[in-house]
Amino acid sequence: MKLFLVTSFVVLPLVVAVLVLRSQPRLVEFSAAAMPSLAELHVMAGVHRLPDEEIDDQALVFSAKAKQ
């Protein structure tokens, strides 16, 4: 009887650990599959309705000399 109890206390946590570790990759796959694509997110957010903005080329912007 004691051998059965000792064996069950050792085997049961191992079985639970194996089942938990096997189920984790499946959860990651399901969560990644549920994520919409970037294009779908843009459509849902209405990015196409935002106004276009002009961007100045500031590649050669120099700061003014410090006044002394």
Secondary structure, DSSP 8 states (H G I E B T S, - for coil): -HHHHHHHHHHHHHHHHHHHHHHHHHHHHHHHHHS--HHHHHHHHTGGGS--------TT--------
